[in-house]
């Protein structure tokens, strides 16, 4: 226990020290939000990966989907690496960096406002971001606090409050640059930790062959007389597995805290290198997490059941508690590292969006110039500093709200994330991606997609998942956004060709 406490305290002190070190680069809005748009490939790739994977994945998703799908849950990790990382960087990376610089866009709502020449879209997008990042943040708190409760015997409430305070400190001090540096440190811990933990769990079951053999004889939930489903290629429920792959892989393409990493990367060569680094990172971390979760049925125990139902968020902690103390200490550090990096990205995204897109809205045209010349003087000095102060205040506000939800979470971690990712990516993915490539997207189509993504998720939630479970509903919202944008764009008023040409001229350089 002493060793666990020492390692954890050293780690937390290092995070705060990085925040102090980076504070000088966080005086301006660009410095605080985007690291001055000069962040290299390693920091950007690790920031992308550590924002992607947190306690939500390690504790919530790995446990729940490993239990449901067995070894086939590993496909989720492979999908995260190939679709959520590799393809995301190839398709979005360069074009996002180039167009957002051309438009002087700092946030995703800002992009919608300038790209589609609509202040209304910018405001509504910022509200969607703020509202639907909260359940995701609450899920992260719940995951890390559940593990800390297991590893240290500290009550859940104290863990959640402590994580909130520490995350607030280093993000408020150093902004995005502190977050990116800490993400790199945390990413290294995650890679080392997941490799060691998977090896330890497999070894505790007598080796890989023995573990798979034990899993292969377990009966299926649907048909107790049938065994082998948990070691089959696509598992006992391939269609629902596909829904999870789509949600967790394609969803990152429409999440503001993920896409925002492309805004800050330094140059196009860094994009190419970052693509490889990010993909390898995702393959190791996500693949390792879901592969680990695939063995969860081997740790079936009466303590996992509450009122006759499996407490999914307790599955992975129950697997790890059987390991020796040194590895448990490493697990705590791994999940702490993953969660703090994700929390930092979420609170920074939310606070910057509220500040820049609701409170201080510089009225830019499609070519990135400020329309009202009187605003230029405000932006120059005093307003810049005031914006950074407001963002820091809003970080505290956002953390407080999400913490209150985390202290009394309404559902399992996976469902919290499904609601958040489904609404955000359902609303944003199609108009953002198509807006980078297709000149024909209309503002009306973007409004329609916002209504589609948010409306579908909220309706499903209010009607007790009448359409589908939160995971599959989120996947439907994301994929369905593309035909919505395409069809509405065909029959609604187009933007001025001159304005659209100005937007896309950045790709000719």
C-alpha positions in Angstrom: 0.0 0.0 0.0 2.8 2.4 0.8 4.4 1.7 -2.6 1.1 2.4 -4.3 0.7 5.7 -2.4 4.2 6.8 -3.2 3.9 6.0 -7.0 0.6 7.8 -7.2 1.7 10.9 -5.3 4.8 11.2 -7.5 2.7 10.8 -10.6 0.3 13.5 -9.5 3.1 15.9 -8.5 4.6 15.4 -11.9 1.3 16.4 -13.6 1.1 19.6 -11.6 4.8 20.4 -12.3 4.1 20.2 -16.0 1.2 22.6 -15.6 3.5 25.0 -13.8 6.2 24.6 -16.5 3.7 25.3 -19.3 1.9 28.3 -17.8 3.9 30.9 -19.7 2.6 29.4 -23.0 -1.1 29.7 -21.8 -1.4 33.5 -21.7 -3.1 33.9 -25.1 -6.2 32.1 -26.4 -4.3 30.3 -29.1 -1.7 29.2 -26.6 -4.3 28.1 -24.0 -6.6 26.3 -26.4 -4.2 25.1 -29.2 -0.7 25.2 -27.8 0.1 28.0 -30.4 -0.7 25.5 -33.2 2.9 24.3 -33.0 2.5 20.9 -31.3 4.7 18.1 -32.8 3.6 14.6 -34.0 4.5 12.6 -30.8 2.7 15.0 -28.4 -0.3 15.2 -30.8 -0.6 11.5 -31.4 -0.4 10.7 -27.7 -2.8 13.5 -26.9 -5.2 11.9 -29.4 -4.8 8.4 -28.0 -5.0 9.3 -24.4 -8.1 11.4 -24.9 -9.5 8.4 -26.8 -8.9 5.8 -24.1 -9.7 6.3 -20.5 -11.3 4.5 -17.5 -14.4 4.4 -19.7 -12.7 1.9 -22.0 -10.5 0.1 -19.4 -13.1 -0.3 -16.7 -16.5 0.2 -18.4 -16.2 -1.0 -22.0 -13.6 -3.7 -21.6 -15.5 -5.3 -18.7 -19.0 -5.0 -20.2 -18.2 -6.0 -23.8 -15.6 -8.6 -22.8 -18.3 -10.2 -20.7 -20.9 -10.1 -23.5 -18.7 -11.0 -26.5 -15.7 -12.9 -25.1 -12.5 -12.9 -27.2 -14.4 -11.3 -30.1 -14.4 -8.1 -28.1 -10.8 -7.7 -29.4 -12.4 -6.6 -32.7 -13.4 -3.4 -30.9 -9.8 -2.5 -30.2 -8.8 -3.4 -33.7 -11.6 -1.2 -35.1 -10.5 1.7 -32.8 -6.9 1.4 -34.2 -7.8 1.1 -37.9 -10.9 3.2 -38.1 -10.8 5.5 -35.0 -7.1 6.3 -35.4 -5.5 5.3 -38.8 -8.4 6.3 -41.1 -9.3 9.3 -38.9 -5.8 10.8 -39.3 -5.7 10.0 -43.0 -9.1 11.4 -43.9 -9.4 14.2 -41.4 -5.9 15.1 -40.3 -4.4 17.2 -43.1 -7.7 18.7 -44.4 -8.8 19.7 -40.8 -5.4 21.4 -40.1 -5.3 23.3 -43.4 -8.9 24.5 -43.4 -9.1 25.5 -39.7 -6.0 27.5 -40.1 -7.3 29.2 -43.2 -10.6 30.0 -41.4 -8.8 30.9 -38.2 -11.1 28.5 -36.4 -10.3 27.4 -32.9 -13.1 25.1 -32.0 -15.6 22.8 -33.8 -18.6 25.1 -33.3 -16.4 28.0 -34.6 -15.7 25.8 -37.7 -19.5 25.3 -38.3 -20.1 29.1 -37.9 -17.5 30.1 -40.4 -17.7 27.2 -42.8 -21.4 27.6 -43.2 -21.6 31.3 -42.6 -24.0 31.0 -39.7 -23.7 32.3 -36.2 -26.8 30.3 -35.2 -25.0 27.0 -36.1 -22.0 28.1 -34.0 -24.1 28.9 -30.9 -26.2 25.7 -31.1 -23.2 23.5 -31.7 -21.5 25.0 -28.6 -24.5 24.2 -26.5 -24.6 20.6 -27.8 -20.9 20.3 -26.9 -21.3 21.6 -23.4 -24.4 19.5 -22.6 -23.3 16.2 -24.0 -19.7 16.2 -22.8 -21.0 16.2 -19.3 -22.2 12.5 -19.2 -18.9 11.4 -20.8 -16.9 13.2 -18.1 -19.1 11.7 -15.4 -18.4 8.2 -16.8 -14.7 8.9 -16.6 -15.0 9.9 -13.0 -17.0 6.8 -12.2 -14.4 4.5 -13.8 -11.4 5.9 -12.1 -13.1 6.2 -8.7 -14.3 2.6 -8.9 -10.7 1.4 -9.4 -9.3 3.6 -6.7 -11.9 2.3 -4.3 -10.6 -1.2 -5.1 -6.9 -0.4 -5.1 -6.7 1.9 -2.0 -10.0 1.3 -0.1 -10.7 5.0 -0.4 -14.5 5.8 -0.6 -15.7 6.7 -4.1 -16.6 10.3 -3.3 -13.1 11.2 -2.1 -11.6 9.7 -5.2 -13.9 11.6 -7.6 -13.3 14.9 -5.8 -9.5 14.5 -5.7 -9.3 13.7 -9.4 -11.5 16.7 -10.3 -9.3 19.1 -8.2 -6.0 17.8 -9.7 -7.2 17.8 -13.3 -8.4 21.4 -12.8 -5.1 22.5 -11.4 -2.9 21.4 -14.2 -5.3 22.4 -17.0 -5.9 25.8 -15.6 -2.2 26.4 -15.1 -0.9 25.2 -18.5 -3.8 24.8 -20.9 -3.4 22.6 -24.0 0.4 22.5 -23.9 0.4 21.1 -20.3 -2.3 18.7 -21.4 -0.3 17.5 -24.4 3.0 17.0 -22.4 1.1 15.2 -19.6 -0.7 13.1 -22.3 2.7 11.9 -23.6 3.8 10.9 -20.1 0.5 9.2 -19.4 0.5 7.5 -22.7 3.9 5.9 -22.0 2.5 4.6 -18.6 -0.6 3.2 -20.4 1.5 1.3 -23.0 3.8 -0.2 -20.4 0.9 -0.9 -18.0 -1.4 -2.6 -20.4 1.3 -5.0 -21.8 2.3 -6.0 -18.3 -1.3 -6.4 -17.0 -2.5 -8.5 -19.9 0.6 -10.8 -19.4 -0.1 -11.1 -15.7 -3.8 -12.0 -16.2 -3.1 -14.6 -18.9 -0.3 -16.1 -16.8 -2.7 -16.3 -13.7 -5.0 -18.5 -15.8 -2.2 -20.9 -16.8 -1.1 -19.2 -20.0 -2.9 -18.2 -23.2 -3.8 -21.7 -24.4 -5.2 -22.7 -21.0 -7.2 -19.5 -20.7 -8.8 -19.9 -24.1 -9.5 -23.5 -23.4 -11.3 -22.6 -20.1 -13.3 -19.9 -22.0 -14.3 -22.2 -24.8 -16.3 -24.6 -22.5 -18.4 -21.8 -20.9 -22.1 -21.9 -21.9 -23.7 -19.2 -24.0 -26.2 -16.9 -22.3 -28.7 -17.4 -25.2 -28.4 -21.2 -25.2 -26.9 -22.7 -22.0 -26.5 -26.0 -23.8 -24.1 -24.5 -26.3 -20.5 -23.6 -25.6 -17.6 -22.1 -27.6 -19.3 -18.8 -28.5 -17.0 -16.8 -26.3 -13.9 -18.0 -28.3 -15.5 -17.8 -31.7 -14.4 -15.3 -34.3 -17.3 -12.9 -34.1 -18.7 -14.0 -30.7 -22.2 -14.7 -29.6 -23.8 -11.5 -30.8 -22.1 -10.2 -34.0 -24.6 -7.5 -34.9 -24.4 -5.8 -31.5 -20.6 -6.2 -31.6 -20.6 -4.3 -34.9 -22.6 -1.5 -33.3 -20.0 -1.1 -30.6 -17.2 -1.1 -33.2 -19.0 1.7 -35.1 -19.8 3.8 -32.1 -16.3 3.6 -30.5 -14.3 3.8 -33.8 -16.3 6.1 -36.1 -17.5 8.3 -33.2 -14.1 9.9 -32.7 -14.4 11.5 -36.1 -17.2 13.8 -34.8 -16.0 14.5 -31.2 -14.7 18.0 -30.7 -12.1 17.0 -28.1 -10.6 14.5 -30.7 -10.8 16.5 -33.9 -9.4 19.5 -32.0 -6.0 17.7 -31.9 -5.7 18.2 -35.7 -6.1 22.0 -35.2 -2.9 22.3 -33.2 -0.5 20.0 -35.0 2.6 21.9 -36.4 2.9 20.9 -40.0 1.9 18.3 -42.7 5.0 16.1 -42.1 3.9 15.9 -38.4 0.4 14.7 -39.6 2.0 11.8 -41.5 4.2 10.8 -38.5 1.4 11.2 -36.1 -0.8 8.9 -38.1 1.6 6.0 -37.6 2.3 6.8 -33.9 -1.4 7.1 -33.1 -2.4 3.9 -34.8 0.3 1.8 -33.0 -0.7 3.4 -29.7 -4.4 2.5 -30.3 -3.6 -1.0 -31.3 -1.6 -1.6 -28.1 -3.8 0.1 -25.7 -7.3 -0.5 -27.1 -6.4 -4.0 -28.4 -4.9 -4.9 -25.0 -7.9 -3.6 -23.0 -10.5 -5.5 -25.0 -8.4 -8.6 -25.2 -8.1 -8.5 -21.4 -11.8 -8.0 -21.1 -12.4 -11.1 -23.2 -11.3 -13.3 -20.3 -13.7 -11.7 -17.8 -16.0 -14.7 -17.7 -13.2 -16.7 -16.1 -13.6 -14.5 -13.0 -17.3 -15.0 -12.6 -18.2 -14.6 -8.9 -21.4 -14.0 -6.9 -20.0 -10.6 -5.8 -20.4 -9.3 -9.4 -24.2 -9.6 -9.2 -26.5 -6.9 -7.9 -30.2 -7.7 -7.7 -29.5 -10.6 -10.0 -27.8 -8.5 -12.7 -24.1 -8.2 -13.6 -22.5 -5.1 -12.3 -20.4 -4.5 -15.4 -18.3 -1.7 -13.9 -17.0 -4.1 -11.2 -15.8 -6.8 -13.6 -12.3 -5.6 -14.5 -11.6 -4.5 -10.9 -12.6 -8.0 -9.7 -10.2 -9.5 -12.3 -7.3 -7.3 -11.2 -7.7 -7.6 -7.5 -6.5 -11.2 -7.8 -3.0 -10.0 -9.0 -0.1 -9.1 -6.7 0.2 -5.7 -5.1 2.8 -4.3 -7.4 0.7 -4.9 -10.5 -2.4 -3.5 -8.8 -0.4 -0.3 -8.1 0.5 -0.2 -11.8 -3.1 -0.7 -12.8 -4.2 2.2 -10.6 -1.5 4.4 -12.3 -2.5 3.2 -15.8 -6.2 4.1 -15.3 -5.3 7.3 -13.5 -3.1 8.3 -16.4 -5.7 7.4 -19.0 -8.5 9.1 -17.1 -6.8 12.4 -16.2 -5.7 12.9 -19.8 -9.2 12.4 -21.1 -10.7 14.6 -18.4 -8.2 17.3 -19.3 -9.2 17.2 -22.9 -12.9 17.2 -22.1 -12.8 20.2 -19.7 -10.5 22.2 -22.0 -12.8 21.6 -25.0 -16.0 22.5 -23.1 -14.6 25.6 -21.5 -13.0 26.9 -24.7 -16.2 26.3 -26.6 -18.4 28.1 -24.1 -16.0 31.1 -24.0 -15.2 31.5 -27.7 -18.5 30.5 -29.2 -21.1 31.8 -26.7 -19.6 34.5 -24.4 -17.1 36.1 -26.8 -18.1 35.6 -30.4 -15.7 37.3 -32.9 -17.9 37.6 -36.0 -15.7 36.1 -38.7 -16.5 35.8 -42.4 -15.8 32.7 -44.5 -12.3 33.9 -45.3 -11.4 34.2 -41.7 -11.5 38.0 -41.5 -13.3 39.8 -38.6 -16.4 41.5 -40.0 -16.6 44.2 -37.3 -13.4 46.2 -37.3 -14.1 47.5 -33.8 -13.6 44.0 -32.4 -10.0 43.8 -33.6 -8.8 46.1 -30.8 -10.7 44.1 -28.2 -9.1 40.8 -29.4 -5.6 42.3 -29.4 -4.8 42.6 -25.7 -7.3 43.0 -22.9 -10.0 40.7 -24.4 -7.4 38.0 -25.1 -6.5 37.8 -21.4 -10.1 38.1 -20.3 -11.0 35.1 -22.5 -8.3 33.0 -20.9 -9.6 34.0 -17.5 -13.1 33.1 -18.4 -12.0 29.7 -19.8 -10.3 29.0 -16.5 -13.4 29.8 -14.5 -15.5 27.7 -16.8 -13.2 24.7 -16.4 -14.1 24.8 -12.7 -17.8 25.1 -13.5 -17.7 22.2 -16.0 -15.8 20.0 -13.6 -18.2 20.7 -10.8 -21.3 19.9 -12.8 -19.9 16.6 -14.2 -18.6 15.7 -10.7 -22.1 16.1 -9.2 -23.5 13.7 -11.9 -20.6 11.3 -11.3 -21.4 11.1 -7.5 -24.9 9.8 -8.4 -24.5 8.3 -11.9 -27.7 7.2 -13.6 -26.4 4.1 -15.4 -23.4 2.1 -16.3 -20.2 3.8 -17.7 -20.7 2.3 -21.2 -24.3 3.8 -21.4 -23.1 7.2 -20.3 -20.5 7.2 -23.0 -23.0 5.9 -25.6 -25.3 8.8 -24.9 -22.5 11.3 -25.1 -20.7 10.0 -28.2 -24.0 9.2 -30.0 -25.4 12.7 -29.7 -22.1 14.6 -30.4 -20.9 12.4 -33.3 -24.5 12.0 -34.6 -24.9 15.7 -34.9 -21.3 16.7 -35.9 -19.7 13.9 -37.8 -21.4 14.1 -41.2 -21.5 17.9 -41.6 -17.9 18.3 -40.4 -16.4 15.5 -42.6 -18.4 16.4 -45.7 -17.7 20.1 -45.1 -14.0 19.4 -45.5 -14.5 17.7 -48.9 -17.8 18.7 -50.5 -18.7 22.3 -51.5 -22.4 21.4 -51.8 -23.2 21.0 -48.1 -25.9 23.6 -47.2 -26.5 25.3 -43.8 -30.0 23.7 -43.8 -28.4 20.3 -44.0 -26.2 21.0 -41.0 -29.3 22.1 -39.0 -31.0 18.9 -40.0 -28.1 16.8 -38.9 -28.0 18.5 -35.5 -31.7 17.8 -35.1 -31.2 14.2 -36.2 -28.3 13.3 -34.0 -29.4 15.0 -30.8 -33.1 14.3 -31.4 -32.6 10.6 -31.9 -30.5 10.1 -28.8 -32.7 12.2 -26.6 -35.9 10.5 -27.8 -34.3 7.0 -27.3 -33.2 8.0 -23.8 -36.6 9.5 -22.8 -38.5 6.5 -24.1 -36.5 3.9 -22.3 -34.3 2.9 -25.3 -37.4 2.2 -27.5 -35.3 2.4 -30.6 -32.2 0.5 -29.5 -29.8 0.3 -26.6 -27.7 3.5 -26.2 -24.7 1.9 -28.0 -26.5 0.9 -31.1 -28.6 4.0 -31.1 -25.4 6.1 -31.1 -24.1 4.1 -34.1 -27.4 4.6 -36.0 -27.1 8.4 -35.3 -23.6 8.6 -36.6 -24.1 6.6 -39.8 -27.6 8.1 -40.5 -26.2 11.6 -40.4 -24.6 11.1 -43.9 -27.8 10.5 -45.9 -29.5 13.3 -43.9 -26.8 15.8 -44.9 -26.7 14.6 -48.5 -30.5 14.6 -49.1 -31.2 17.9 -47.4 -28.3 19.5 -49.3 -29.8 18.4 -52.6 -33.1 20.3 -52.0 -32.1 23.4 -50.0 -30.5 26.7 -50.8 -26.8 26.6 -51.6 -24.2 28.9 -50.2 -22.7 31.6 -52.4 -20.2 30.0 -54.8 -17.8 32.9 -54.2 -17.8 32.2 -50.4 -17.4 28.5 -50.9 -14.5 29.0 -53.3 -12.8 31.2 -50.7 -13.1 28.4 -48.2 -11.7 25.7 -50.4 -8.9 27.8 -51.9 -6.7 26.7 -48.9 -6.3 23.3 -50.5 -4.7 24.8 -53.6 -1.7 26.1 -51.7 
